[in-house]
């Protein structure tokens, strides 16, 4: 250990060493980021401004959109800037900040998706008691607990990861700082704190999965008892998108973090990281919200209000000129 030099910063390998390809990747990620940002902020604005969307289901959808925006805004803007400036270095503090925020928002999103499954369970299996059980206080408590627990997990993971020194190679073969890459360059032979943190995270993830599976067993058994095909279709249309979003998010995260460590990560590993970090915030609004008829009507009402406001403003301007 006396001859080992400690790492004081990291180098994010990204997807290519060629400046032209780096610029291309920066433009591509910029387009994806703008799509994620605008669609999720549009959903947040619609749910906030439209009185007809003030229900528990859309309350959690707004929380999910805010978490998506927060999650994708941690690694992607930094990667875009690095791609345009061709400077992929990052300090230990910056790396720790990335892991803290990304882990917090990812954990928070998992808890919010679990709360959404409970909301769907109550709505379909106990419709007469839905307004009593899922009142405003309960929704705020579930959402607040999801954000708080996410922050707690982020702090635990970050403290555990950076409680050990790093030595050897300073290259991280990703476009953002990730825990598996940091474990590979750790000097510690027994990073017990990190493994305890991972065990806690796995326990929480498995618990959320079990809760969601149990909820959907009851949901599907109740939906299949609905006598009309139209009623079944409506129930499935509100539940299947949520199940799809959660499955894709958890499956890609498990593949990235639970696969055996490799000394030479492949292109597939980086693509899985993109699927895990970038694609959910881009496609969640399409899968979950923008295809929803209530959201479409809310968007039309908002556009009509903006059009009417603009027309009124022009009319007042003409009146003042006269």
Buried (B, 14 or more C-beta within 10 A) or exposed (E): EEEEEEBEEBBBBBBEEEEEEBBBBBEBBBEBBEBBBEBBBBBBBBBEEBEEBEBBBBBBBBBBBBBBBBBBBBBBBBBBEBBBEEEBEBEBEBBBBBBBBBBBBBBBBBBBBBBBBBBBBBBBBBEEEBEEBBEEEBBEEBBEBBBEBBBBBBBBBBBBBBEBEBBEBBBBBBBBBBBBBBBBBBBBEEBEBBEEBBEBBEEBBEEBBEBBEEBBEBBBEBBEEBEEEEEBEEBBEBBEBBBBBBEBBBEBBBBBBEEEEEEEBEEEBBEBBBBBBBBBBBBBBEBBBBEBEBBEBBBEBBEEEEEEEEEEEEEEEEEEEE
